[in-house]
Amino acid sequence: MSCADVDEILAIEERAYAFPWTRGNFIDSLASGYSIWGGRLPSQLVGYFVLMPVVDEAHLLNISVAPGCQGVGYGSLLLEHALRIAGDAGAASLLLEVRPSNTAALALYDRFGFSRIGLRRAYYPAANGREDALVLRRQLAMGARCAP
């Protein structure tokens, strides 16, 4: 994805999250060379992810599926693609943070073999202050298929 896609990405981001990333977050990610990939049907973008390589691991910074497209497997397809890209780039693991309240995402990450490795206290903004983040990791077989 490129700067030309940011408006479409933001439309999903703002519907999917109470505290969405800003236009600047996406522009900065692109400028920094992070991998931003989207899943598209002929008529619309259904989801995207932002992947940051870090030496021998990758960090999944954001993964989102449009609210009207959730629950049909697009999140699994996006996550599988992120895992494949990270492994092909030489990452030994994929790291991410997730809200403990995001039960759908936790179920997805569990199906894909992610393990909890830590907790970041007061990481996310929330309606009543801050919410912790669970830190999850999935070991990768570089260049291998990453489906659950």
Salt bridges, closest charged atoms under 4 A:
ASP5 OD1 - ARG40 NH2 3.73
ASP7 OD1 - ARG23 NH2 2.54
GLU8 OE1 - ARG40 NH2 2.93
GLU80 OE2 - ARG84 NH2 3.03
GLU80 OE2 - ARG145 NH1 2.44
GLU97 OE1 - HIS59 NE2 2.77
GLU97 OE2 - ARG120 NE 2.96
GLU131 OE1 - ARG99 NH1 2.83
ASP132 OD2 - ARG121 NH1 3.28
